[in-house]
């Protein structure tokens, strides 16, 4: 696995002070995946090359780009076209792929000896989004088109899935948008388009860019994605107003520990069934999803500070997160 000239970040482009909305027309890439499929017209059951199209965006001037894992899966050949419309033919190499979060890190290469010039995107912060308030724009190459197409919408909130949390929007996604960026009103990338609900018009999902940055950093540093976990099952539990005021909680719920894994991180830290977790690393937690979000970018093996309520008494515990 090679990551030449790319360290997993684009810190040069993270500061936009004094700038207006960003232009993504030099930061996008159209991805064409040629894959082997059964030829229905061949009585001998032979195969032929099929093709699907997706989107991606550059995270380094050297041609590294991010897209969805399902866009590049099972490829025989990957051809790409940068949004700058530069002459020449370009292929792509998959450097790392993480199906569990539907992300792939690739690198564009010229097959004709042509030089290319691309501009890395600027990253925003998905955690700062306000549901039902903040406008967003989806970029991509829908329905096999060669033209970059923006679709506007509004951030609707967070959706919990088995691998973590997704951004939910009302922007219309079509086949071909997968892997493209979801951006805020300033043009900063805050998510990666990943899925739509076919029977529910106007509901689509994106991977938070915070997750993508963490995943790419893990791949570059460790060659794999490490996941932190606490070794508990839990549920949200309501608390009365007096307790909410006493603990300075933003929400009228905390997280109740239901079960504890034997000899897991929580067990070793002294957590008990029935404990009420109300803060993790100094931040309030009201639901299990809050804990999932905080663990998503937390390196395994690094201590976490827990604040809990146990039989009416406040306690603080340090827990060493395990690795999934």
Secondary structure by P-SEA (a helix, b strand, c coil): cccccccccccccccccccccccccccbbbbbbbbbbbccccccbbbbbbbbbbbbbbccccccbbbbccccccccbbbbbccccccbbbbbbbcccccccbbbbbbbbbcccbbbbbbbbbbbbccccccccbbbbbbcccccccbbbbbbbbbcbbbbcccbbbbbccccccccccccccccccccccccccccccccccbbbbccaaaaaaaaaaaacccbbbbbbccbbbbbbbbcaaaaaaacccccbbbbbcccccccccccccccccbbbccccccccccaaaaaaaaccccccbbbbbbbbcccbbbbbbbbcccc
